[in-house]
Amino acid sequence: MNRGSKKNKESLTDQQYQVTQNKGTEPPFSGKYLDNHKNGTYLCICCGSGLFSSEHKYDSGTGWPSFWQAPEAGNIETQRDKNYVLSDGSSDALEVICSQCKSHLGHVFEDGPKPSGLRYCINSAALDFEEIK
């Protein structure tokens, strides 16, 4: 598979496919990387692009891996997600997608810690992890 291409359905688990290709959301507190505290880089499960550093991961208490910054410049994009209803009833959430293969990763909210004030709420099913030893 070439870097930057989406993996086909056969190469992903059902949950990975549902999350990344159908904009699904894994159940809270169920993801493989929620409690991962190793040093490394979180990668797109579909194309392998570097997305987030473990240095920017924090426990938001929401049940999904959360990051306050996306350090890999240009590797993620955001777009309005009118199908996602926020807790205040509005549907003005920002979807986070991989800029290389356009796979759904999660959403970004403006309730994160300083200095960015952002919370990238990302599905573990959309991620792989490369540990730095």
N, CA, C and O atoms as CSV, one atom per row, in Angstrom:
chain,resi,resn,atom,element,x,y,z
A,1,MET,N,N,0.842,-1.184,0.000
A,1,MET,CA,C,0.000,0.000,0.000
A,1,MET,C,C,0.880,1.238,0.000
A,1,MET,O,O,1.817,1.326,0.795
A,2,ASN,N,N,0.606,2.178,-0.857
A,2,ASN,CA,C,1.379,3.412,-0.929
A,2,ASN,C,C,0.996,4.361,0.182
A,2,ASN,O,O,-0.176,4.466,0.543
A,3,ARG,N,N,1.998,5.065,0.734
A,3,ARG,CA,C,1.740,6.075,1.750
A,3,ARG,C,C,0.789,7.111,1.152
A,3,ARG,O,O,0.955,7.536,0.009
A,4,GLY,N,N,-0.196,7.505,1.932
A,4,GLY,CA,C,-1.151,8.486,1.467
A,4,GLY,C,C,-2.414,7.882,0.890
A,4,GLY,O,O,-3.360,8.611,0.590
A,5,SER,N,N,-2.456,6.567,0.726
A,5,SER,CA,C,-3.667,5.942,0.213
A,5,SER,C,C,-4.455,5.318,1.355
A,5,SER,O,O,-3.885,4.898,2.362
A,6,LYS,N,N,-5.754,5.264,1.188
A,6,LYS,CA,C,-6.599,4.642,2.206
A,6,LYS,C,C,-6.443,3.138,2.146
A,6,LYS,O,O,-6.315,2.545,1.075
A,7,LYS,N,N,-6.457,2.536,3.320
A,7,LYS,CA,C,-6.453,1.079,3.352
A,7,LYS,C,C,-7.845,0.604,2.965
A,7,LYS,O,O,-8.840,1.292,3.196
A,8,ASN,N,N,-7.899,-0.567,2.382
A,8,ASN,CA,C,-9.207,-1.093,2.010
A,8,ASN,C,C,-9.872,-1.750,3.215
A,8,ASN,O,O,-9.246,-1.955,4.256
A,9,LYS,N,N,-11.121,-2.068,3.056
A,9,LYS,CA,C,-11.915,-2.605,4.161
A,9,LYS,C,C,-11.305,-3.869,4.751
A,9,LYS,O,O,-11.405,-4.100,5.956
A,10,GLU,N,N,-10.677,-4.684,3.922
A,10,GLU,CA,C,-10.096,-5.941,4.396
A,10,GLU,C,C,-8.886,-5.737,5.296
A,10,GLU,O,O,-8.556,-6.620,6.087
A,11,SER,N,N,-8.220,-4.592,5.193
A,11,SER,CA,C,-7.017,-4.357,5.987
A,11,SER,C,C,-7.295,-3.631,7.305
A,11,SER,O,O,-6.380,-3.426,8.103
A,12,LEU,N,N,-8.540,-3.246,7.534
A,12,LEU,CA,C,-8.932,-2.570,8.777
A,12,LEU,C,C,-9.903,-3.454,9.544
A,12,LEU,O,O,-10.618,-4.266,8.957
A,13,THR,N,N,-9.921,-3.287,10.873
A,13,THR,CA,C,-10.956,-3.966,11.649
A,13,THR,C,C,-12.292,-3.298,11.325
A,13,THR,O,O,-12.324,-2.208,10.753
A,14,ASP,N,N,-13.379,-3.946,11.687
A,14,ASP,CA,C,-14.703,-3.349,11.456
A,14,ASP,C,C,-14.801,-1.983,12.114
A,14,ASP,O,O,-15.322,-1.039,11.519
A,15,GLN,N,N,-14.301,-1.874,13.341
A,15,GLN,CA,C,-14.377,-0.597,14.062
A,15,GLN,C,C,-13.502,0.466,13.401
A,15,GLN,O,O,-13.927,1.613,13.268
A,16,GLN,N,N,-12.295,0.105,12.987
A,16,GLN,CA,C,-11.427,1.060,12.301
A,16,GLN,C,C,-12.077,1.568,11.025
A,16,GLN,O,O,-12.017,2.761,10.729
A,17,TYR,N,N,-12.691,0.684,10.279
A,17,TYR,CA,C,-13.356,1.069,9.038
A,17,TYR,C,C,-14.550,1.975,9.332
A,17,TYR,O,O,-14.724,3.005,8.680
A,18,GLN,N,N,-15.366,1.598,10.303
A,18,GLN,CA,C,-16.547,2.393,10.657
A,18,GLN,C,C,-16.145,3.811,11.080
A,18,GLN,O,O,-16.773,4.788,10.672
A,19,VAL,N,N,-15.107,3.913,11.888
A,19,VAL,CA,C,-14.661,5.231,12.372
A,19,VAL,C,C,-14.042,6.048,11.247
A,19,VAL,O,O,-14.441,7.191,11.026
A,20,THR,N,N,-13.081,5.486,10.540
A,20,THR,CA,C,-12.317,6.281,9.575
A,20,THR,C,C,-13.033,6.540,8.252
A,20,THR,O,O,-12.835,7.586,7.634
A,21,GLN,N,N,-13.861,5.594,7.815
A,21,GLN,CA,C,-14.493,5.738,6.498
A,21,GLN,C,C,-15.953,6.159,6.568
A,21,GLN,O,O,-16.481,6.728,5.612
A,22,ASN,N,N,-16.616,5.883,7.698
A,22,ASN,CA,C,-18.033,6.232,7.843
A,22,ASN,C,C,-18.283,7.265,8.932
A,22,ASN,O,O,-19.419,7.466,9.362
A,23,LYS,N,N,-17.206,7.923,9.378
A,23,LYS,CA,C,-17.296,8.983,10.396
A,23,LYS,C,C,-17.929,8.499,11.690
A,23,LYS,O,O,-18.694,9.223,12.327
A,24,GLY,N,N,-17.609,7.287,12.068
A,24,GLY,CA,C,-18.130,6.728,13.309
A,24,GLY,C,C,-17.373,7.239,14.522
A,24,GLY,O,O,-16.373,7.947,14.402
A,25,THR,N,N,-17.874,6.862,15.697
A,25,THR,CA,C,-17.235,7.211,16.966
A,25,THR,C,C,-17.195,5.965,17.828
A,25,THR,O,O,-18.214,5.303,18.027
A,26,GLU,N,N,-16.009,5.645,18.343
A,26,GLU,CA,C,-15.899,4.491,19.228
A,26,GLU,C,C,-16.517,4.836,20.582
A,26,GLU,O,O,-16.572,6.012,20.942
A,27,PRO,N,N,-16.980,3.851,21.333
A,27,PRO,CA,C,-17.548,4.124,22.653
A,27,PRO,C,C,-16.501,4.771,23.570
A,27,PRO,O,O,-15.322,4.421,23.503
A,28,PRO,N,N,-16.924,5.708,24.424
A,28,PRO,CA,C,-15.967,6.342,25.336
A,28,PRO,C,C,-15.334,5.321,26.276
A,28,PRO,O,O,-15.951,4.316,26.630
A,29,PHE,N,N,-14.103,5.595,26.670
A,29,PHE,CA,C,-13.317,4.782,27.606
A,29,PHE,C,C,-13.042,3.372,27.089
A,29,PHE,O,O,-12.758,2.473,27.881
A,30,SER,N,N,-13.120,3.167,25.779
A,30,SER,CA,C,-12.898,1.835,25.212
A,30,SER,C,C,-11.661,1.761,24.323
A,30,SER,O,O,-11.228,0.664,23.970
A,31,GLY,N,N,-11.092,2.884,23.959
A,31,GLY,CA,C,-10.024,2.916,22.970
A,31,GLY,C,C,-8.676,2.435,23.461
A,31,GLY,O,O,-8.307,2.623,24.620
A,32,LYS,N,N,-7.965,1.822,22.564
A,32,LYS,CA,C,-6.642,1.247,22.822
A,32,LYS,C,C,-5.632,2.274,23.332
A,32,LYS,O,O,-4.770,1.928,24.140
A,33,TYR,N,N,-5.714,3.514,22.884
A,33,TYR,CA,C,-4.703,4.514,23.217
A,33,TYR,C,C,-5.135,5.518,24.286
A,33,TYR,O,O,-4.398,6.461,24.575
A,34,LEU,N,N,-6.296,5.332,24.864
A,34,LEU,CA,C,-6.764,6.255,25.893
A,34,LEU,C,C,-5.759,6.377,27.032
A,34,LEU,O,O,-5.431,7.486,27.455
A,35,ASP,N,N,-5.272,5.255,27.526
A,35,ASP,CA,C,-4.354,5.258,28.667
A,35,ASP,C,C,-2.910,4.992,28.263
A,35,ASP,O,O,-2.104,4.574,29.094
A,36,ASN,N,N,-2.579,5.226,27.015
A,36,ASN,CA,C,-1.196,5.049,26.561
A,36,ASN,C,C,-0.357,6.234,27.038
A,36,ASN,O,O,-0.668,7.382,26.720
A,37,HIS,N,N,0.700,5.961,27.794
A,37,HIS,CA,C,1.556,7.030,28.314
A,37,HIS,C,C,2.981,6.918,27.788
A,37,HIS,O,O,3.896,7.528,28.341
A,38,LYS,N,N,3.171,6.151,26.735
A,38,LYS,CA,C,4.496,5.990,26.147
A,38,LYS,C,C,4.855,7.210,25.313
A,38,LYS,O,O,3.980,7.938,24.843
A,39,ASN,N,N,6.158,7.421,25.136
A,39,ASN,CA,C,6.662,8.529,24.339
A,39,ASN,C,C,6.683,8.116,22.870
A,39,ASN,O,O,7.243,7.075,22.525
A,40,GLY,N,N,6.076,8.923,22.009
A,40,GLY,CA,C,6.076,8.589,20.596
A,40,GLY,C,C,5.146,9.458,19.781
A,40,GLY,O,O,4.746,10.545,20.199
A,41,THR,N,N,4.813,8.951,18.608
A,41,THR,CA,C,3.975,9.674,17.653
A,41,THR,C,C,2.752,8.843,17.308
A,41,THR,O,O,2.852,7.643,17.055
A,42,TYR,N,N,1.601,9.494,17.303
A,42,TYR,CA,C,0.350,8.861,16.887
A,42,TYR,C,C,0.209,9.064,15.390
A,42,TYR,O,O,0.353,10.177,14.884
A,43,LEU,N,N,-0.074,7.973,14.689
A,43,LEU,CA,C,-0.131,7.958,13.231
A,43,LEU,C,C,-1.547,7.661,12.745
A,43,LEU,O,O,-2.347,7.076,13.475
A,44,CYS,N,N,-1.850,8.062,11.526
A,44,CYS,CA,C,-3.121,7.702,10.891
A,44,CYS,C,C,-3.100,6.203,10.611
A,44,CYS,O,O,-2.158,5.703,9.997
A,45,ILE,N,N,-4.123,5.487,11.050
A,45,ILE,CA,C,-4.207,4.037,10.844
A,45,ILE,C,C,-4.338,3.685,9.360
A,45,ILE,O,O,-3.997,2.573,8.954
A,46,CYS,N,N,-4.824,4.614,8.562
A,46,CYS,CA,C,-5.063,4.325,7.145
A,46,CYS,C,C,-3.870,4.598,6.242
A,46,CYS,O,O,-3.666,3.873,5.268
A,47,CYS,N,N,-3.075,5.626,6.538
A,47,CYS,CA,C,-1.976,5.958,5.626
A,47,CYS,C,C,-0.626,6.104,6.313
A,47,CYS,O,O,0.396,6.223,5.637
A,48,GLY,N,N,-0.600,6.097,7.644
A,48,GLY,CA,C,0.665,6.168,8.361
A,48,GLY,C,C,1.221,7.558,8.568
A,48,GLY,O,O,2.337,7.694,9.070
A,49,SER,N,N,0.490,8.597,8.202
A,49,SER,CA,C,0.977,9.965,8.412
A,49,SER,C,C,1.075,10.275,9.897
A,49,SER,O,O,0.209,9.883,10.679
A,50,GLY,N,N,2.138,10.985,10.285
A,50,GLY,CA,C,2.289,11.425,11.666
A,50,GLY,C,C,1.268,12.507,11.983
A,50,GLY,O,O,1.143,13.484,11.245
A,51,LEU,N,N,0.536,12.334,13.085
A,51,LEU,CA,C,-0.548,13.264,13.411
A,51,LEU,C,C,-0.332,14.033,14.707
A,51,LEU,O,O,-0.407,15.262,14.725
A,52,PHE,N,N,-0.062,13.308,15.790
A,52,PHE,CA,C,0.032,13.923,17.109
A,52,PHE,C,C,1.223,13.369,17.871
A,52,PHE,O,O,1.593,12.207,17.705
A,53,SER,N,N,1.817,14.204,18.702
A,53,SER,CA,C,2.918,13.783,19.563
A,53,SER,C,C,2.383,13.437,20.947
A,53,SER,O,O,1.442,14.063,21.434
A,54,SER,N,N,2.989,12.440,21.571
A,54,SER,CA,C,2.602,12.090,22.939
A,54,SER,C,C,2.855,13.253,23.899
A,54,SER,O,O,2.243,13.315,24.965
A,55,GLU,N,N,3.740,14.165,23.536
A,55,GLU,CA,C,4.030,15.342,24.366
A,55,GLU,C,C,2.811,16.244,24.510
A,55,GLU,O,O,2.720,17.015,25.466
A,56,HIS,N,N,1.885,16.156,23.580
A,56,HIS,CA,C,0.711,17.027,23.586
A,56,HIS,C,C,-0.573,16.298,23.987
A,56,HIS,O,O,-1.667,16.849,23.870
A,57,LYS,N,N,-0.437,15.077,24.453
A,57,LYS,CA,C,-1.594,14.287,24.895
A,57,LYS,C,C,-1.869,14.595,26.362
A,57,LYS,O,O,-0.946,14.789,27.153
A,58,TYR,N,N,-3.140,14.635,26.710
A,58,TYR,CA,C,-3.517,14.869,28.108
A,58,TYR,C,C,-4.830,14.152,28.408
A,58,TYR,O,O,-5.555,13.752,27.496
A,59,ASP,N,N,-5.123,13.996,29.689
A,59,ASP,CA,C,-6.358,13.333,30.114
A,59,ASP,C,C,-7.461,14.377,30.244
A,59,ASP,O,O,-7.491,15.158,31.195
A,60,SER,N,N,-8.359,14.372,29.274
A,60,SER,CA,C,-9.459,15.350,29.278
A,60,SER,C,C,-10.655,14.851,30.082
A,60,SER,O,O,-11.576,15.614,30.374
A,61,GLY,N,N,-10.638,13.557,30.443
A,61,GLY,CA,C,-11.751,12.981,31.192
A,61,GLY,C,C,-12.960,12.660,30.333
A,61,GLY,O,O,-14.017,12.313,30.858
A,62,THR,N,N,-12.818,12.771,29.012
A,62,THR,CA,C,-13.957,12.565,28.113
A,62,THR,C,C,-14.098,11.123,27.638
A,62,THR,O,O,-15.161,10.721,27.166
A,63,GLY,N,N,-13.020,10.344,27.766
A,63,GLY,CA,C,-13.079,8.951,27.327
A,63,GLY,C,C,-12.423,8.672,25.991
A,63,GLY,O,O,-12.474,7.541,25.507
A,64,TRP,N,N,-11.805,9.680,25.381
A,64,TRP,CA,C,-11.082,9.510,24.126
A,64,TRP,C,C,-9.702,10.133,24.265
A,64,TRP,O,O,-9.529,11.074,25.039
A,65,PRO,N,N,-8.718,9.630,23.535
A,65,PRO,CA,C,-7.414,10.283,23.553
A,65,PRO,C,C,-7.576,11.754,23.147
A,65,PRO,O,O,-8.235,12.073,22.157
A,66,SER,N,N,-6.963,12.628,23.929
A,66,SER,CA,C,-7.102,14.063,23.672
A,66,SER,C,C,-5.726,14.712,23.584
A,66,SER,O,O,-4.799,14.360,24.312
A,67,PHE,N,N,-5.627,15.659,22.680
A,67,PHE,CA,C,-4.373,16.364,22.434
A,67,PHE,C,C,-4.670,17.855,22.412
A,67,PHE,O,O,-5.717,18.276,21.921
A,68,TRP,N,N,-3.749,18.658,22.945
A,68,TRP,CA,C,-3.970,20.103,22.947
A,68,TRP,C,C,-3.298,20.784,21.760
A,68,TRP,O,O,-3.445,21.990,21.565
A,69,GLN,N,N,-2.560,20.010,20.968
A,69,GLN,CA,C,-1.908,20.582,19.799
A,69,GLN,C,C,-1.675,19.487,18.773
A,69,GLN,O,O,-1.426,18.333,19.122
A,70,ALA,N,N,-1.757,19.858,17.521
A,70,ALA,CA,C,-1.415,18.953,16.423
A,70,ALA,C,C,-0.098,19.445,15.828
A,70,ALA,O,O,-0.103,20.330,14.973
A,71,PRO,N,N,1.039,18.880,16.270
A,71,PRO,CA,C,2.341,19.439,15.891
A,71,PRO,C,C,2.806,19.142,14.481
A,71,PRO,O,O,3.649,19.863,13.946
A,72,GLU,N,N,2.286,18.115,13.879
A,72,GLU,CA,C,2.723,17.751,12.539
A,72,GLU,C,C,2.035,18.668,11.525
A,72,GLU,O,O,0.934,18.376,11.058
A,73,ALA,N,N,2.689,19.763,11.198
A,73,ALA,CA,C,2.112,20.796,10.340
A,73,ALA,C,C,1.596,20.212,9.030
A,73,ALA,O,O,2.318,19.516,8.317
A,74,GLY,N,N,0.359,20.503,8.732
A,74,GLY,CA,C,-0.231,20.102,7.468
A,74,GLY,C,C,-0.760,18.682,7.402
A,74,GLY,O,O,-1.278,18.275,6.362
A,75,ASN,N,N,-0.645,17.911,8.481
A,75,ASN,CA,C,-1.093,16.522,8.420
A,75,ASN,C,C,-2.530,16.311,8.854
A,75,ASN,O,O,-3.069,15.214,8.709
A,76,ILE,N,N,-3.156,17.354,9.384
A,76,ILE,CA,C,-4.585,17.265,9.679
A,76,ILE,C,C,-5.296,18.475,9.085
A,76,ILE,O,O,-4.700,19.526,8.848
A,77,GLU,N,N,-6.580,18.287,8.856
A,77,GLU,CA,C,-7.453,19.365,8.395
A,77,GLU,C,C,-8.708,19.329,9.246
A,77,GLU,O,O,-9.028,18.311,9.859
A,78,THR,N,N,-9.409,20.437,9.275
A,78,THR,CA,C,-10.706,20.470,9.952
A,78,THR,C,C,-11.757,20.944,8.970
A,78,THR,O,O,-11.477,21.702,8.041
A,79,GLN,N,N,-12.977,20.477,9.201
A,79,GLN,CA,C,-14.113,20.915,8.399
A,79,GLN,C,C,-15.363,20.847,9.261
A,79,GLN,O,O,-15.437,20.038,10.186
A,80,ARG,N,N,-16.330,21.675,8.970
A,80,ARG,CA,C,-17.583,21.683,9.728
A,80,ARG,C,C,-18.282,20.346,9.602
A,80,ARG,O,O,-18.344,19.762,8.520
A,81,ASP,N,N,-18.815,19.860,10.733
A,81,ASP,CA,C,-19.546,18.592,10.755
A,81,ASP,C,C,-20.954,18.885,11.254
A,81,ASP,O,O,-21.203,18.916,12.459
A,82,LYS,N,N,-21.866,19.099,10.322
A,82,LYS,CA,C,-23.252,19.442,10.660
A,82,LYS,C,C,-24.035,18.254,11.219
A,82,LYS,O,O,-25.136,18.435,11.738
A,83,ASN,N,N,-23.486,17.047,11.121
A,83,ASN,CA,C,-24.166,15.852,11.637
A,83,ASN,C,C,-23.834,15.554,13.092
A,83,ASN,O,O,-24.448,14.676,13.698
A,84,TYR,N,N,-22.862,16.278,13.663
A,84,TYR,CA,C,-22.443,16.057,15.046
A,84,TYR,C,C,-23.134,17.089,15.929
A,84,TYR,O,O,-22.944,18.291,15.744
A,85,VAL,N,N,-23.923,16.632,16.874
A,85,VAL,CA,C,-24.660,17.545,17.752
A,85,VAL,C,C,-23.872,17.733,19.048
A,85,VAL,O,O,-23.554,16.766,19.740
A,86,LEU,N,N,-23.566,18.981,19.362
A,86,LEU,CA,C,-22.831,19.314,20.582
A,86,LEU,C,C,-23.747,19.255,21.798
A,86,LEU,O,O,-24.969,19.202,21.663
A,87,SER,N,N,-23.152,19.266,22.980
A,87,SER,CA,C,-23.930,19.167,24.218
A,87,SER,C,C,-24.896,20.341,24.390
A,87,SER,O,O,-25.900,20.213,25.089
A,88,ASP,N,N,-24.602,21.485,23.758
A,88,ASP,CA,C,-25.510,22.631,23.862
A,88,ASP,C,C,-26.618,22.584,22.805
A,88,ASP,O,O,-27.417,23.512,22.689
A,89,GLY,N,N,-26.654,21.487,22.036
A,89,GLY,CA,C,-27.694,21.322,21.033
A,89,GLY,C,C,-27.324,21.854,19.659
A,89,GLY,O,O,-28.049,21.619,18.692
A,90,SER,N,N,-26.211,22.564,19.557
A,90,SER,CA,C,-25.797,23.086,18.258
A,90,SER,C,C,-25.112,21.988,17.448
A,90,SER,O,O,-24.683,20.969,17.988
A,91,SER,N,N,-25.024,22.214,16.177
A,91,SER,CA,C,-24.366,21.229,15.313
A,91,SER,C,C,-23.253,21.903,14.524
A,91,SER,O,O,-23.191,21.816,13.298
A,92,ASP,N,N,-22.383,22.574,15.257
A,92,ASP,CA,C,-21.316,23.333,14.623
A,92,ASP,C,C,-19.947,22.812,15.038
A,92,ASP,O,O,-19.031,23.596,15.290
A,93,ALA,N,N,-19.805,21.498,15.110
A,93,ALA,CA,C,-18.543,20.890,15.511
A,93,ALA,C,C,-17.559,20.904,14.346
A,93,ALA,O,O,-17.952,20.963,13.181
A,94,LEU,N,N,-16.277,20.849,14.683
A,94,LEU,CA,C,-15.233,20.757,13.673
A,94,LEU,C,C,-14.715,19.325,13.625
A,94,LEU,O,O,-14.180,18.813,14.609
A,95,GLU,N,N,-14.878,18.693,12.480
A,95,GLU,CA,C,-14.361,17.344,12.269
A,95,GLU,C,C,-12.866,17.433,11.968
A,95,GLU,O,O,-12.428,18.334,11.253
A,96,VAL,N,N,-12.088,16.504,12.509
A,96,VAL,CA,C,-10.659,16.411,12.234
A,96,VAL,C,C,-10.459,15.251,11.258
A,96,VAL,O,O,-10.902,14.129,11.506
A,97,ILE,N,N,-9.785,15.543,10.148
A,97,ILE,CA,C,-9.500,14.510,9.153
A,97,ILE,C,C,-8.000,14.510,8.831
A,97,ILE,O,O,-7.314,15.518,8.997
A,98,CYS,N,N,-7.520,13.375,8.377
A,98,CYS,CA,C,-6.140,13.256,7.915
A,98,CYS,C,C,-6.033,13.973,6.574
A,98,CYS,O,O,-6.798,13.684,5.654
A,99,SER,N,N,-5.101,14.894,6.458
A,99,SER,CA,C,-4.974,15.641,5.208
A,99,SER,C,C,-4.413,14.787,4.067
A,99,SER,O,O,-4.588,15.127,2.896
A,100,GLN,N,N,-3.746,13.688,4.399
A,100,GLN,CA,C,-3.161,12.838,3.371
A,100,GLN,C,C,-4.197,11.920,2.715
A,100,GLN,O,O,-4.234,11.795,1.491
A,101,CYS,N,N,-5.044,11.273,3.542
A,101,CYS,CA,C,-5.975,10.287,2.978
A,101,CYS,C,C,-7.448,10.621,3.240
A,101,CYS,O,O,-8.340,9.892,2.806
A,102,LYS,N,N,-7.697,11.724,3.949
A,102,LYS,CA,C,-9.058,12.232,4.210
A,102,LYS,C,C,-9.881,11.334,5.139
A,102,LYS,O,O,-11.108,11.434,5.161
A,103,SER,N,N,-9.224,10.466,5.899
A,103,SER,CA,C,-9.938,9.617,6.853
A,103,SER,C,C,-10.388,10.436,8.056
A,103,SER,O,O,-9.694,11.353,8.496
A,104,HIS,N,N,-11.555,10.091,8.579
A,104,HIS,CA,C,-12.093,10.723,9.779
A,104,HIS,C,C,-11.265,10.300,10.984
A,104,HIS,O,O,-10.975,9.116,11.161
A,105,LEU,N,N,-10.881,11.278,11.818
A,105,LEU,CA,C,-10.105,11.006,13.026
A,105,LEU,C,C,-10.900,11.279,14.295
A,105,LEU,O,O,-10.797,10.524,15.262
A,106,GLY,N,N,-11.684,12.340,14.305
A,106,GLY,CA,C,-12.435,12.747,15.491
A,106,GLY,C,C,-12.921,14.174,15.313
A,106,GLY,O,O,-13.299,14.582,14.215
A,107,HIS,N,N,-12.905,14.938,16.422
A,107,HIS,CA,C,-13.372,16.325,16.401
A,107,HIS,C,C,-12.454,17.197,17.249
A,107,HIS,O,O,-11.728,16.698,18.108
A,108,VAL,N,N,-12.493,18.488,17.003
A,108,VAL,CA,C,-11.724,19.437,17.812
A,108,VAL,C,C,-12.696,20.417,18.455
A,108,VAL,O,O,-13.633,20.901,17.819
A,109,PHE,N,N,-12.450,20.698,19.736
A,109,PHE,CA,C,-13.306,21.581,20.523
A,109,PHE,C,C,-12.460,22.690,21.149
A,109,PHE,O,O,-11.247,22.544,21.302
A,110,GLU,N,N,-13.105,23.791,21.507
A,110,GLU,CA,C,-12.395,24.936,22.064
A,110,GLU,C,C,-12.471,24.962,23.588
A,110,GLU,O,O,-12.668,26.016,24.191
A,111,ASP,N,N,-12.311,23.784,24.205
A,111,ASP,CA,C,-12.352,23.715,25.672
A,111,ASP,C,C,-11.106,23.024,26.232
A,111,ASP,O,O,-11.146,22.435,27.313
A,112,GLY,N,N,-10.013,23.102,25.496
A,112,GLY,CA,C,-8.770,22.454,25.902
A,112,GLY,C,C,-7.907,23.345,26.772
A,112,GLY,O,O,-8.250,24.500,27.025
A,113,PRO,N,N,-6.788,22.810,27.230
A,113,PRO,CA,C,-5.887,23.562,28.116
A,113,PRO,C,C,-5.063,24.598,27.345
A,113,PRO,O,O,-5.002,24.585,26.116
A,114,LYS,N,N,-4.443,25.482,28.099
A,114,LYS,CA,C,-3.526,26.461,27.505
A,114,LYS,C,C,-2.279,25.713,27.061
A,114,LYS,O,O,-1.974,24.678,27.653
A,115,PRO,N,N,-1.558,26.160,26.080
A,115,PRO,CA,C,-1.681,27.472,25.463
A,115,PRO,C,C,-2.655,27.538,24.289
A,115,PRO,O,O,-3.034,28.636,23.882
A,116,SER,N,N,-3.075,26.396,23.729
A,116,SER,CA,C,-3.911,26.445,22.525
A,116,SER,C,C,-5.387,26.651,22.821
A,116,SER,O,O,-6.100,27.266,22.028
A,117,GLY,N,N,-5.855,26.135,23.970
A,117,GLY,CA,C,-7.278,26.183,24.264
A,117,GLY,C,C,-8.081,25.177,23.457
A,117,GLY,O,O,-9.312,25.198,23.478
A,118,LEU,N,N,-7.383,24.290,22.741
A,118,LEU,CA,C,-8.054,23.317,21.885
A,118,LEU,C,C,-7.980,21.915,22.493
A,118,LEU,O,O,-7.042,21.578,23.216
A,119,ARG,N,N,-8.987,21.119,22.181
A,119,ARG,CA,C,-9.005,19.704,22.567
A,119,ARG,C,C,-9.306,18.892,21.310
A,119,ARG,O,O,-10.439,18.845,20.829
A,120,TYR,N,N,-8.270,18.263,20.802
A,120,TYR,CA,C,-8.443,17.339,19.684
A,120,TYR,C,C,-8.872,16.017,20.289
A,120,TYR,O,O,-8.074,15.338,20.935
A,121,CYS,N,N,-10.109,15.652,20.087
A,121,CYS,CA,C,-10.716,14.443,20.640
A,121,CYS,C,C,-10.701,13.396,19.524
A,121,CYS,O,O,-11.492,13.465,18.583
A,122,ILE,N,N,-9.785,12.423,19.644
A,122,ILE,CA,C,-9.479,11.527,18.531
A,122,ILE,C,C,-9.808,10.080,18.888
A,122,ILE,O,O,-9.493,9.620,19.986
A,123,ASN,N,N,-10.430,9.380,17.980
A,123,ASN,CA,C,-10.751,7.967,18.171
A,123,ASN,C,C,-9.480,7.124,18.113
A,123,ASN,O,O,-8.683,7.261,17.185
A,124,SER,N,N,-9.291,6.253,19.100
A,124,SER,CA,C,-8.153,5.321,19.060
A,124,SER,C,C,-8.194,4.466,17.807
A,124,SER,O,O,-7.146,4.122,17.260
A,125,ALA,N,N,-9.383,4.119,17.346
A,125,ALA,CA,C,-9.530,3.263,16.165
A,125,ALA,C,C,-8.961,3.919,14.910
A,125,ALA,O,O,-8.688,3.228,13.928
A,126,ALA,N,N,-8.778,5.227,14.923
A,126,ALA,CA,C,-8.226,5.943,13.776
A,126,ALA,C,C,-6.710,6.079,13.864
A,126,ALA,O,O,-6.075,6.634,12.967
A,127,LEU,N,N,-6.134,5.565,14.956
A,127,LEU,CA,C,-4.718,5.780,15.225
A,127,LEU,C,C,-3.895,4.501,15.254
A,127,LEU,O,O,-4.397,3.408,15.517
A,128,ASP,N,N,-2.620,4.685,14.975
A,128,ASP,CA,C,-1.588,3.705,15.253
A,128,ASP,C,C,-0.566,4.464,16.091
A,128,ASP,O,O,-0.663,5.686,16.210
A,129,PHE,N,N,0.401,3.778,16.668
A,129,PHE,CA,C,1.361,4.449,17.539
A,129,PHE,C,C,2.760,3.942,17.262
A,129,PHE,O,O,2.995,2.739,17.152
A,130,GLU,N,N,3.682,4.881,17.151
A,130,GLU,CA,C,5.094,4.556,16.951
A,130,GLU,C,C,5.863,5.060,18.164
A,130,GLU,O,O,6.029,6.264,18.355
A,131,GLU,N,N,6.324,4.125,18.974
A,131,GLU,CA,C,7.024,4.483,20.206
A,131,GLU,C,C,8.439,4.970,19.900
A,131,GLU,O,O,9.119,4.444,19.019
A,132,ILE,N,N,8.863,5.988,20.647
A,132,ILE,CA,C,10.234,6.489,20.585
A,132,ILE,C,C,10.920,6.023,21.856
A,132,ILE,O,O,10.502,6.367,22.962
A,133,LYS,N,N,11.966,5.245,21.695
A,133,LYS,CA,C,12.665,4.695,22.862
A,133,LYS,C,C,13.938,5.440,23.139
A,133,LYS,O,O,14.652,5.111,24.086
